[in-house]
Every structure is written in structure tokens, then in C-alpha cells.
Amino acid sequence: MKQGIHPKSEPITIKCVGCGTLVETRSTKCQNYSIDVCSNCHPFYTGRQKFVDSAGRIERFQQKWKKTSKPE
């Protein structure tokens, strides 16, 4: 490989806000990151359903689309 053309890669820490897991890796950005979900807390990987309701969006959706009684 040619010398001096590749970016520097330094160790960083990625923190999951949902479960608090810390992952050590390397990056060329050279800054730590925060993520919302990781493989330790994502429902696809864990098999557990978890609703993250921000500002009552689920309730508003359910009220908007709730079924009304059928006219007879």
C-alpha cells in the first residue's frame, strides 16, 4: 500500500442510549457516538416487543383510526 494516503483510524466508543451498552471500535471520524438502539436491545434480535412512545404518538394514531360502530 502507498504510504500517507490512508486516513487515520482511532479507537472510539459507541454508547447505546436504550440499554447503556458500550462498544469499542475504530473510526476515521475520531469522535464518540450515541445511538438509540443496538443489537442488545432491538426487538428483532431480542424477540421482545418494545414500544417507544414519543409524545403520545401511538395514542393519537389509535384514536385517529379507531373503528366506529357500524350503522345498522
HELIX and SHEET records of a PDB file:
HELIX    1   1 PRO A   43  THR A   46  1                                   4    
HELIX    2   2 ARG A   57  TRP A   65  1                                   9    
SHEET    1   A 3 LEU A  22  SER A  27  0                                        
SHEET    2   A 3 GLU A  10  CYS A  16 -1                                        
SHEET    3   A 3 TYR A  33  ILE A  35  1                                        
END                                                                             
